[in-house]
Amino acid sequence: MSKEVITVDLNKRDVIGKGLNKLKAEGLIPAVIHQPGKESLIVSGNFIELSKIYAKAGRHHPVNVTIGSDKLLTIIKDVDVDPAKNRIRHIVFGAINLKEKVYTVVPVTLVGDAPATRANLLVHQLIEEVEVAALPNDLPDSINVSIESLTEVDDRITIGDITPPNGVEIEVEKDQVIVIVDAPHQESEEASATETATEAPAAEVTPAADEANN
């Protein structure tokens, strides 16, 4: 994982419900911090700062949160984004412990060049992110998957084919396909053949054959 230390200052808030619109108008994002066995903390933070934090930390990098004199190690669990404006509306943090495993998702990154692409074949990535379990300091920024072994149609890489970083467990079935090689235009050619067969004129039935069918 990246050794960069990510920090953010948040403030406790009393505003909830309809009052959140005013909060957002002031350039703040409402957030909550869930703590195992404790009451959740209702907080808010600067919109620009929290947007940068999420872009940097995603849901896989620990975030050091300061609330007044309190300090918590957290990870971002969920983010609500306005689909029309593509703006963050709410963030859920989860307090974590350095000595306890964290279950979260990390992106899957394809690395290297696939020989299949030089043969004008298509390389399809079917899994964009995977759930992992690891101690906070072992969480990777991504799971890197080399595609240099992909040479021909139907070549594939599954979860079981990759070796995760030390201390990281991938919580996905091993037979799940991450990436597969396909031939270009195969689907359209099959559709064209089906269309041709459908449009072909029916064979003429002779009277003798017609009588036999009766």
Secondary structure, DSSP 8 states (H G I E B T S, - for coil): -----EEEEEEE----GGGHHHHHHTTEEEEEEE-TTS--EEEEEEHHHHHHHHHHHTTTS-EEEEETTEEEEEEEEEEEEETTTTEEEEEEEEE--TTS-EEEEEEEEEES--HHHHTT-EEEE--SEEEEEE-GGG--S-EEEE-TT--STT-EEEGGG----TT-EE-S-TT-EEEEEE-TTHHHHHHHHHHHHHHS------HHHHHHH-
